[in-house]
Amino acid sequence: MAKHNFRKLEIWIISMDVVKDVYAVISDFPVDERYGLKSQMSRCAISVPSNIAEGSSRSSIKEFSHFLDIALGSSFELETQLIIAHDLFQAETHTIIEKCQNLQRMIIGFKQKINN
């Protein structure tokens, strides 16, 4: 398998944008959320591009696909946390949720492409 340059993968680029968006939203959370939802959301957001990057270095499609699955799972987890943030803090998360959903579709499509 030819390794992918993760910096050129559209799914990585978009996931990096999501990280920035998440950090902008959580900066307005209450201070007492530092170790709660704020921490969980930042870790999930960071997990997506990190797993895409790590998977791109693997020597087989199967391994890369596994890391894409982890990234996808983290994106669904993040989407849930964004909904919670909206419900609890009236955080403006609609645009980020749409980006997450688009990213999820793109990761699924990319997985299908590399697995065929």
Secondary structure, DSSP 8 states (H G I E B T S, - for coil): -----GGG-HHHHHHHHHHHHHHHHHTTS-GGGTTTHHHHHHHHHHHHHHHHHHHHTSSSHHHHHHHHHHHHHHHHHHHHHHHHHHHHH----HHHHHHHHHHHHHHHHHHHHHH-
